[in-house]
Amino acid sequence: MTRIVIRNLGKSVEVSDFSETILKAVQEDGIDWMHACGGKGRCTTCKAVVLEGAENLAPPTAAEIRYRDRGLLKDGERLACQAVVLGSITVDVPEEGKLPHLTYLS
């Protein structure tokens, strides 16, 4: 079974469609995730910090490469709206992407 574990939310999502992004999969499961541009890769508000399973994501998109080149995505960070899930991963929501109505774990 392929899963996205969101460690600092204490939640996980099962993934069966390997064309889905992190953002789409978590939203379909009813989990809120910050994304100011509507999931189009035009900002960096939907960042995810990949803790485990980076090899289980499709290669970075042109948008992710552009933001990495500008220093707006660090090593280990991906845009949740762009990163296609191919296998199990564990991620954190970064501090700047945390939503005030959700409770995050340390």
MDAnalysis code that builds the backbone (N, CA, C; Angstrom):
import MDAnalysis as mda
import numpy as np

u = mda.Universe.empty(318, n_residues=106, atom_resindex=np.repeat(np.arange(106), 3), trajectory=True)
u.add_TopologyAttr("name", ["N", "CA", "C"] * 106)
u.add_TopologyAttr("resid", np.arange(1, 107))
u.add_TopologyAttr("resname", ["MET", "THR", "ARG", "ILE", "VAL", "ILE", "ARG", "ASN", "LEU", "GLY", "LYS", "SER", "VAL", "GLU", "VAL", "SER", "ASP", "PHE", "SER", "GLU", "THR", "ILE", "LEU", "LYS", "ALA", "VAL", "GLN", "GLU", "ASP", "GLY", "ILE", "ASP", "TRP", "MET", "HIS", "ALA", "CYS", "GLY", "GLY", "LYS", "GLY", "ARG", "CYS", "THR", "THR", "CYS", "LYS", "ALA", "VAL", "VAL", "LEU", "GLU", "GLY", "ALA", "GLU", "ASN", "LEU", "ALA", "PRO", "PRO", "THR", "ALA", "ALA", "GLU", "ILE", "ARG", "TYR", "ARG", "ASP", "ARG", "GLY", "LEU", "LEU", "LYS", "ASP", "GLY", "GLU", "ARG", "LEU", "ALA", "CYS", "GLN", "ALA", "VAL", "VAL", "LEU", "GLY", "SER", "ILE", "THR", "VAL", "ASP", "VAL", "PRO", "GLU", "GLU", "GLY", "LYS", "LEU", "PRO", "HIS", "LEU", "THR", "TYR", "LEU", "SER"])
u.atoms.positions = np.array([
    [0.847, -1.173, 0.000],
    [0.000, 0.000, 0.000],
    [0.898, 1.243, 0.000],
    [0.577, 2.205, -0.857],
    [1.327, 3.449, -0.936],
    [0.640, 4.498, -0.071],
    [1.458, 5.168, 0.759],
    [0.909, 6.141, 1.695],
    [1.729, 7.414, 1.703],
    [1.035, 8.502, 1.957],
    [1.677, 9.764, 2.283],
    [1.461, 9.950, 3.783],
    [2.536, 9.968, 4.533],
    [2.458, 10.218, 5.972],
    [2.830, 11.677, 6.189],
    [1.952, 12.415, 6.825],
    [2.230, 13.806, 7.183],
    [2.567, 13.782, 8.670],
    [3.855, 13.680, 8.945],
    [4.338, 13.429, 10.302],
    [3.866, 14.471, 11.299],
    [4.013, 15.761, 10.967],
    [3.684, 16.775, 11.972],
    [2.184, 17.077, 12.055],
    [1.382, 16.390, 11.281],
    [-0.074, 16.435, 11.466],
    [-0.585, 15.142, 12.094],
    [0.265, 14.116, 12.128],
    [-0.157, 12.827, 12.677],
    [-1.206, 12.164, 11.811],
    [-1.135, 12.391, 10.495],
    [-2.123, 11.835, 9.568],
    [-1.427, 11.132, 8.414],
    [-2.174, 10.243, 7.766],
    [-1.662, 9.605, 6.562],
    [-2.792, 9.423, 5.567],
    [-2.396, 9.317, 4.302],
    [-3.339, 9.225, 3.194],
    [-2.903, 8.071, 2.304],
    [-3.845, 7.244, 1.911],
    [-3.545, 6.165, 0.970],
    [-3.596, 6.715, -0.451],
    [-2.634, 6.303, -1.273],
    [-2.565, 6.753, -2.657],
    [-2.671, 5.545, -3.575],
    [-3.605, 5.598, -4.515],
    [-3.728, 4.512, -5.491],
    [-3.576, 5.018, -6.921],
    [-3.676, 6.328, -7.120],
    [-3.528, 6.928, -8.444],
    [-2.144, 7.560, -8.527],
    [-1.259, 6.927, -9.286],
    [0.126, 7.381, -9.346],
    [0.340, 8.505, -10.340],
    [-0.709, 9.276, -10.581],
    [-0.564, 10.512, -11.355],
    [-0.951, 11.699, -10.477],
    [-1.261, 11.414, -9.209],
    [-1.681, 12.470, -8.291],
    [-0.492, 13.134, -7.616],
    [-0.647, 14.428, -7.385],
    [0.348, 15.163, -6.619],
    [0.071, 14.984, -5.124],
    [1.039, 15.362, -4.320],
    [0.846, 15.335, -2.869],
    [-0.380, 16.166, -2.513],
    [-0.466, 17.369, -3.081],
    [-1.572, 18.278, -2.758],
    [-2.925, 17.657, -3.093],
    [-3.058, 17.112, -4.268],
    [-4.346, 16.531, -4.681],
    [-4.726, 15.357, -3.783],
    [-3.765, 14.510, -3.481],
    [-4.054, 13.337, -2.650],
    [-4.509, 13.728, -1.251],
    [-3.819, 14.692, -0.629],
    [-4.211, 15.058, 0.733],
    [-5.545, 15.804, 0.740],
    [-5.783, 16.631, -0.260],
    [-7.068, 17.346, -0.320],
    [-8.227, 16.389, -0.556],
    [-8.029, 15.393, -1.393],
    [-9.095, 14.417, -1.629],
    [-9.442, 13.647, -0.365],
    [-8.493, 13.575, 0.560],
    [-8.731, 12.898, 1.834],
    [-9.259, 13.859, 2.894],
    [-9.526, 15.111, 2.498],
    [-10.115, 16.077, 3.415],
    [-9.133, 16.810, 4.302],
    [-7.841, 16.773, 3.963],
    [-6.824, 17.457, 4.756],
    [-6.512, 18.797, 4.097],
    [-6.598, 19.874, 4.867],
    [-6.273, 21.199, 4.350],
    [-4.759, 21.346, 4.216],
    [-4.339, 21.999, 3.124],
    [-2.917, 22.255, 2.867],
    [-2.831, 23.606, 2.180],
    [-1.986, 24.472, 2.676],
    [-1.832, 25.820, 2.118],
    [-1.445, 25.746, 0.638],
    [-2.123, 26.562, -0.201],
    [-1.757, 26.684, -1.615],
    [-2.408, 27.939, -2.194],
    [-1.666, 29.017, -2.210],
    [-2.200, 30.325, -2.589],
    [-2.522, 30.446, -4.073],
    [-1.810, 29.749, -4.949],
    [-2.013, 29.925, -6.393],
    [-2.990, 28.915, -6.971],
    [-3.630, 28.142, -6.128],
    [-4.579, 27.156, -6.632],
    [-3.914, 25.890, -7.132],
    [-2.696, 25.647, -6.722],
    [-2.021, 24.409, -7.097],
    [-1.485, 24.416, -8.510],
    [-1.054, 25.561, -8.981],
    [-0.589, 25.681, -10.363],
    [0.927, 25.858, -10.483],
    [1.664, 25.762, -9.372],
    [3.116, 25.896, -9.408],
    [3.586, 27.323, -9.617],
    [2.776, 28.295, -9.227],
    [3.116, 29.709, -9.431],
    [3.574, 30.408, -8.153],
    [3.663, 29.667, -7.068],
    [4.149, 30.229, -5.811],
    [4.837, 29.099, -5.057],
    [5.174, 29.325, -3.823],
    [5.813, 28.264, -3.024],
    [5.088, 28.016, -1.710],
    [3.840, 28.417, -1.620],
    [3.112, 28.278, -0.352],
    [2.768, 26.830, -0.009],
    [2.805, 25.945, -0.979],
    [2.429, 24.546, -0.716],
    [3.634, 23.648, -0.457],
    [4.756, 24.229, -0.100],
    [5.963, 23.425, 0.142],
    [5.674, 22.246, 1.064],
    [6.375, 21.156, 0.784],
    [6.398, 19.996, 1.668],
    [7.861, 19.660, 1.922],
    [8.191, 19.338, 3.147],
    [9.536, 18.891, 3.484],
    [9.512, 17.362, 3.441],
    [10.258, 16.797, 2.518],
    [10.267, 15.346, 2.348],
    [11.278, 14.752, 3.325],
    [10.774, 13.966, 4.279],
    [11.612, 13.354, 5.307],
    [12.083, 11.970, 4.899],
    [11.227, 11.234, 4.214],
    [11.547, 9.878, 3.754],
    [10.860, 9.648, 2.418],
    [11.528, 8.898, 1.543],
    [10.912, 8.473, 0.297],
    [11.034, 9.445, -0.854],
    [12.005, 10.342, -0.825],
    [12.170, 11.308, -1.922],
    [12.282, 10.595, -3.266],
    [12.856, 9.400, -3.248],
    [12.995, 8.617, -4.480],
    [11.645, 8.122, -5.007],
    [10.606, 8.227, -4.187],
    [9.266, 7.794, -4.579],
    [8.413, 8.935, -5.122],
    [9.064, 10.029, -5.495],
    [8.382, 11.153, -6.142],
    [8.931, 11.292, -7.562],
    [8.078, 11.699, -8.482],
    [8.527, 11.969, -9.849],
    [9.585, 13.069, -9.811],
    [10.430, 13.158, -10.830],
    [11.455, 14.212, -10.844],
    [10.835, 15.597, -10.733],
    [11.611, 16.553, -10.222],
    [11.102, 17.918, -10.090],
    [10.619, 18.487, -11.425],
    [9.551, 19.267, -11.340],
    [8.999, 19.913, -12.530],
    [9.795, 21.187, -12.841],
    [9.499, 21.780, -13.988],
    [10.157, 23.035, -14.377],
    [9.918, 24.121, -13.329],
    [8.709, 24.172, -12.771],
    [8.407, 25.173, -11.739],
    [9.274, 24.953, -10.507],
    [9.413, 23.701, -10.085],
    [10.235, 23.411, -8.913],
    [11.702, 23.755, -9.164],
    [12.197, 23.444, -10.338],
    [13.584, 23.762, -10.687],
    [13.789, 25.273, -10.687],
    [12.829, 26.008, -11.228],
    [12.914, 27.471, -11.253],
    [12.987, 28.026, -9.824],
    [12.133, 27.534, -8.935],
    [12.150, 28.017, -7.553],
    [13.408, 27.569, -6.813],
    [13.897, 26.382, -7.109],
    [15.144, 25.925, -6.489],
    [16.304, 26.820, -6.939],
    [16.351, 27.128, -8.232],
    [17.410, 27.993, -8.766],
    [17.372, 29.389, -8.138],
    [16.194, 29.851, -7.754],
    [16.038, 31.167, -7.120],
    [16.259, 31.114, -5.603],
    [16.513, 29.918, -5.082],
    [16.737, 29.766, -3.649],
    [15.470, 29.710, -2.826],
    [14.323, 29.526, -3.483],
    [13.048, 29.499, -2.766],
    [12.614, 28.085, -2.357],
    [13.279, 27.075, -2.881],
    [13.086, 25.684, -2.455],
    [14.447, 25.150, -2.033],
    [14.524, 24.643, -0.819],
    [15.770, 24.087, -0.299],
    [15.847, 22.598, -0.637],
    [17.015, 22.020, -0.418],
    [17.156, 20.574, -0.565],
    [16.137, 19.906, 0.348],
    [15.467, 18.901, -0.173],
    [14.475, 18.179, 0.620],
    [13.091, 18.786, 0.575],
    [12.940, 19.926, -0.074],
    [11.614, 20.542, -0.205],
    [11.089, 20.334, -1.620],
    [9.793, 20.093, -1.711],
    [9.104, 19.970, -2.994],
    [7.819, 20.776, -2.921],
    [7.316, 21.168, -4.078],
    [6.002, 21.804, -4.129],
    [4.961, 20.695, -4.112],
    [4.071, 20.735, -3.135],
    [3.053, 19.685, -3.016],
    [2.145, 19.641, -4.240],
    [1.983, 20.769, -4.911],
    [1.113, 20.814, -6.090],
    [1.788, 20.266, -7.341],
    [3.081, 20.031, -7.270],
    [3.833, 19.580, -8.435],
    [4.395, 18.167, -8.260],
    [4.693, 17.763, -7.048],
    [5.353, 16.486, -6.776],
    [4.374, 15.327, -6.908],
    [4.560, 14.527, -7.947],
    [3.696, 13.369, -8.208],
    [4.193, 12.179, -7.392],
    [3.278, 11.551, -6.675],
    [3.587, 10.454, -5.770],
    [3.625, 9.134, -6.536],
    [4.773, 8.440, -6.443],
    [4.957, 7.150, -7.107],
    [5.106, 6.009, -6.103],
    [5.288, 6.357, -4.838],
    [5.463, 5.377, -3.776],
    [5.324, 6.078, -2.436],
    [5.490, 5.345, -1.372],
    [5.277, 5.885, -0.027],
    [6.299, 6.959, 0.327],
    [5.801, 8.008, 0.997],
    [6.647, 9.118, 1.428],
    [6.208, 9.569, 2.827],
    [7.124, 10.232, 3.509],
    [6.824, 10.894, 4.778],
    [7.237, 12.343, 4.624],
    [6.323, 13.250, 4.958],
    [6.574, 14.678, 4.805],
    [6.192, 15.424, 6.072],
    [6.676, 16.650, 6.155],
    [6.239, 17.613, 7.168],
    [5.702, 18.830, 6.434],
    [4.776, 19.521, 7.065],
    [4.367, 20.842, 6.607],
    [5.375, 21.810, 7.221],
    [6.052, 22.639, 6.403],
    [7.017, 23.577, 6.987],
    [6.314, 24.651, 7.809],
    [7.056, 25.282, 8.670],
    [6.504, 26.300, 9.575],
    [5.688, 27.349, 8.825],
    [6.216, 27.860, 7.714],
    [5.535, 28.929, 6.980],
    [4.273, 28.461, 6.256],
    [4.065, 27.151, 6.156],
    [2.879, 26.635, 5.486],
    [1.801, 26.134, 6.436],
    [2.044, 26.265, 7.728],
    [1.083, 25.762, 8.708],
    [-0.155, 26.647, 8.747],
    [-1.296, 26.002, 8.796],
    [-2.585, 26.690, 8.846],
    [-3.030, 26.852, 10.297],
    [-3.584, 27.999, 10.649],
    [-3.903, 28.287, 12.058],
    [-5.006, 27.408, 12.645],
    [-5.858, 26.832, 11.822],
    [-6.955, 26.034, 12.376],
    [-6.596, 24.549, 12.548],
    [-5.361, 24.169, 12.206],
    [-4.918, 22.794, 12.378],
    [-3.948, 22.703, 13.543],
    [-3.902, 21.539, 14.189],
    [-2.981, 21.301, 15.281],
    [-1.823, 20.463, 14.767],
    [-0.627, 20.979, 14.897],
    [0.572, 20.301, 14.424],
    [1.331, 19.719, 15.601],
    [1.988, 18.601, 15.362],
    [2.811, 17.962, 16.365],
    [4.224, 18.533, 16.311],
    [4.959, 18.406, 17.372],
    [6.360, 18.896, 17.403],
    [7.247, 18.042, 16.551],
])
